[in-house]
């Protein structure tokens, strides 16, 4: 019974250490954020263009 408790404590502490170590803002994290921002900008641009085309064509459904 005591061994099971030790294993549980070890697993909980290991999980906590792993979770905290994943919170660093390294170069890969910053690059990922830049990629996310660029993809969001591209998505918004495509949607704006689509809505403009639908508006020009007087489409009933303006959503893209």
Residue pairs with C-beta under 8 A, 6 or more apart in sequence:
46 64
47 64
50 64
51 62
51 63
51 64
54 61
54 62
54 64
55 62
